[in-house]
Amino acid sequence: MEKSGQTVPELHWPAEEIWHESKTRCRPRTEHETQRLLHAFEVQKIELELQNQELRNNVAELEKLMLSHKKLEQKIVKRTTCLESALREQESFSYSVSHDLRAPLRHINCYLAILSEDFGAFLPPEAQSLVARSRSASQRMGKLIDDLLELSRISRIKLKKSAVNLSDLAKSVSAALCEAEPHRKVEFKISDGLCARGDRSLLMQLMVNLLGNAWKYSSTNPSSRIEFGKKIDEDQDVFYVKDNGVGFDMAYSDKLFGAFQRLHGSEFEGTGIGLATVKSIIDRHRGKIWAHAVVNEGATFYFTL
């Protein structure tokens, strides 16, 4: 056979093969084959029903999740409302402390000062001692109120973040400490150019408290040394304040940053609010703070921002 000048080979089907093929396609199915088809249909039907049931279960689970999500949102709204209410109460309390408590405390201090200065010569030594102790106690109470107000303020203040040179803050604090107690000989080692992003006023308070702590607890060491530096831990800046003071027992380190918690006696003055304030500042900056110390060898406070 030729087409367009080309020879196309002819296909030859043997008559017996054609007859066998047509007989195979057209022959009626046996009962066994029919049963097999019915069984396959039933299996497929069962599989579809199982998939259908699984789909219904998934829809039910999704509905439960949506309901749980809705309840969770309601709880969040409720708790947020409670927190806002608690914050308003805290602000009200701070106002009361600032005005209702400070005023009578000032009067007490004033009366005690008059009693000591104008009538001290007429008081016996024991009475003079009691007046002096009362004045000291009222002054400590005033300092405690100031610290509580500062702690309350830190939790409410709106952060104004910017690039802050912590080294400059540390140098400023160290200069103020040396000026306040010029008789002390303290070696300060402050690394240059240590910067972080945060609220400048809060970070200043952070450095005041940490360096002030190091200054206070190293006062018993005639060769006091205070260091401010930085190390890198897992690609993160970790700042630290280190001293060679009295240190503390690490067994009580869990109480270190709690309000009114003091690990030392009356030989070191303080209200137990300073490190709680530091922790609050670090929390506001979403950082971490921890410490390591050895008794009579010093302490190191590490923090991230």
ChimeraX attribute file (.defattr): number of C-alpha atoms within 10 A of each C-alpha:
attribute: neighborCount
match mode: 1-to-1
recipient: residues
	/A:1	8
	/A:2	8
	/A:3	7
	/A:4	6
	/A:5	7
	/A:6	8
	/A:7	9
	/A:8	10
	/A:9	8
	/A:10	7
	/A:11	6
	/A:12	6
	/A:13	8
	/A:14	8
	/A:15	8
	/A:16	8
	/A:17	10
	/A:18	10
	/A:19	10
	/A:20	10
	/A:21	10
	/A:22	10
	/A:23	11
	/A:24	10
	/A:25	9
	/A:26	8
	/A:27	8
	/A:28	9
	/A:29	10
	/A:30	9
	/A:31	9
	/A:32	9
	/A:33	11
	/A:34	11
	/A:35	11
	/A:36	12
	/A:37	12
	/A:38	12
	/A:39	12
	/A:40	12
	/A:41	12
	/A:42	12
	/A:43	12
	/A:44	12
	/A:45	12
	/A:46	12
	/A:47	12
	/A:48	12
	/A:49	12
	/A:50	12
	/A:51	12
	/A:52	12
	/A:53	12
	/A:54	12
	/A:55	12
	/A:56	12
	/A:57	12
	/A:58	12
	/A:59	12
	/A:60	12
	/A:61	12
	/A:62	12
	/A:63	12
	/A:64	12
	/A:65	12
	/A:66	12
	/A:67	12
	/A:68	12
	/A:69	12
	/A:70	12
	/A:71	12
	/A:72	12
	/A:73	12
	/A:74	12
	/A:75	12
	/A:76	12
	/A:77	12
	/A:78	12
	/A:79	12
	/A:80	12
	/A:81	12
	/A:82	12
	/A:83	12
	/A:84	12
	/A:85	12
	/A:86	12
	/A:87	15
	/A:88	12
	/A:89	12
	/A:90	15
	/A:91	16
	/A:92	12
	/A:93	15
	/A:94	18
	/A:95	13
	/A:96	12
	/A:97	16
	/A:98	15
	/A:99	11
	/A:100	12
	/A:101	13
	/A:102	16
	/A:103	11
	/A:104	11
	/A:105	15
	/A:106	14
	/A:107	11
	/A:108	16
	/A:109	18
	/A:110	13
	/A:111	13
	/A:112	17
	/A:113	16
	/A:114	12
	/A:115	16
	/A:116	19
	/A:117	10
	/A:118	10
	/A:119	11
	/A:120	15
	/A:121	11
	/A:122	11
	/A:123	13
	/A:124	9
	/A:125	11
	/A:126	9
	/A:127	13
	/A:128	17
	/A:129	13
	/A:130	11
	/A:131	18
	/A:132	15
	/A:133	12
	/A:134	15
	/A:135	19
	/A:136	13
	/A:137	13
	/A:138	17
	/A:139	16
	/A:140	15
	/A:141	15
	/A:142	17
	/A:143	14
	/A:144	17
	/A:145	18
	/A:146	16
	/A:147	18
	/A:148	21
	/A:149	17
	/A:150	16
	/A:151	20
	/A:152	18
	/A:153	15
	/A:154	18
	/A:155	14
	/A:156	12
	/A:157	11
	/A:158	10
	/A:159	14
	/A:160	11
	/A:161	14
	/A:162	11
	/A:163	11
	/A:164	19
	/A:165	17
	/A:166	25
	/A:167	19
	/A:168	17
	/A:169	20
	/A:170	27
	/A:171	18
	/A:172	14
	/A:173	20
	/A:174	23
	/A:175	13
	/A:176	13
	/A:177	18
	/A:178	14
	/A:179	11
	/A:180	10
	/A:181	9
	/A:182	11
	/A:183	8
	/A:184	15
	/A:185	14
	/A:186	19
	/A:187	13
	/A:188	16
	/A:189	16
	/A:190	19
	/A:191	15
	/A:192	15
	/A:193	12
	/A:194	18
	/A:195	15
	/A:196	19
	/A:197	15
	/A:198	20
	/A:199	19
	/A:200	19
	/A:201	13
	/A:202	22
	/A:203	23
	/A:204	17
	/A:205	19
	/A:206	23
	/A:207	22
	/A:208	21
	/A:209	19
	/A:210	22
	/A:211	23
	/A:212	16
	/A:213	18
	/A:214	26
	/A:215	22
	/A:216	16
	/A:217	24
	/A:218	24
	/A:219	18
	/A:220	13
	/A:221	16
	/A:222	11
	/A:223	13
	/A:224	20
	/A:225	20
	/A:226	22
	/A:227	19
	/A:228	25
	/A:229	18
	/A:230	19
	/A:231	12
	/A:232	9
	/A:233	8
	/A:234	7
	/A:235	7
	/A:236	10
	/A:237	16
	/A:238	18
	/A:239	20
	/A:240	19
	/A:241	23
	/A:242	22
	/A:243	25
	/A:244	25
	/A:245	27
	/A:246	21
	/A:247	21
	/A:248	21
	/A:249	15
	/A:250	15
	/A:251	7
	/A:252	10
	/A:253	14
	/A:254	10
	/A:255	14
	/A:256	19
	/A:257	21
	/A:258	15
	/A:259	17
	/A:260	15
	/A:261	15
	/A:262	18
	/A:263	12
	/A:264	15
	/A:265	8
	/A:266	7
	/A:267	7
	/A:268	11
	/A:269	11
	/A:270	17
	/A:271	17
	/A:272	19
	/A:273	21
	/A:274	26
	/A:275	20
	/A:276	21
	/A:277	26
	/A:278	24
	/A:279	22
	/A:280	20
	/A:281	23
	/A:282	20
	/A:283	15
	/A:284	19
	/A:285	18
	/A:286	10
	/A:287	14
	/A:288	14
	/A:289	17
	/A:290	15
	/A:291	18
	/A:292	15
	/A:293	20
	/A:294	15
	/A:295	13
	/A:296	16
	/A:297	14
	/A:298	22
	/A:299	26
	/A:300	20
	/A:301	18
	/A:302	19
	/A:303	18
	/A:304	18
	/A:305	19
